[in-house]
């Protein structure tokens, strides 16, 4: 039986962008060793760097 990885907020984060060199989405925040370890262990419950990517934010400001 395979264990499913818990879905994180990274998918909707402004800092989670596609990197052409790696060929995958990566976090653009510079994490220290402890923070990176928490991230890799999926114990990063509430990321202090999370920012909601809201593509309609600009549109709302125009109206």
N, C-alpha and C positions, 0 to 999 in steps of 0.2 A: 504494500500500500504506500502510495506517495503522499507526503505531507504537503498541503497547499500553503504557499507563502501568503501571509496576511497582506491584504491590500493597504497601501499607505496613501497619504495625501499627496505624495510626490507627483502623481499623474495630473493633478490640477494645480501644481505649484508653478509660479512664475520663474523660479530658479532652475527648474527641471527642463533642460533644452536639449535638442538633438545636436550631437557632435559628429561632424563628417569624418574626422580622423578615427574615431572609435567605432562609428557606425551604429551608435545607440544613444538613447537619452541618458544624460548625466546631470548630476547636481552641480551647479556652477558656484556654490558656496564653498569657500575654503574651510574645510573642517579640520580640527586638530585630531591627533591620534585617538583620544578617548571618544570624541564625538563620532568619528568614523567607525570605530569598533561598535558603538551602540547602534549606528545605522546598519551595519552589516549583520548584526545579530537581531535585527528587527525589533529592538527594544527602545526605539526612538519614538516614544508614544506621542509626544506633542513637540514637534520640531520648532525651535525658536526662530528659525529662518523662513518658515512657511509664509508665502504670500499667494493669495488666490489669484490665479490667472483668469481674468474676466475680460474677454474680448469685446464685450458690450459696454464697458465702463466709459469709453470715450463717447459713444453714442448717447449715453444718458446725460453726459455733461453738455452735449450740444443742444439737447431738447429743453 
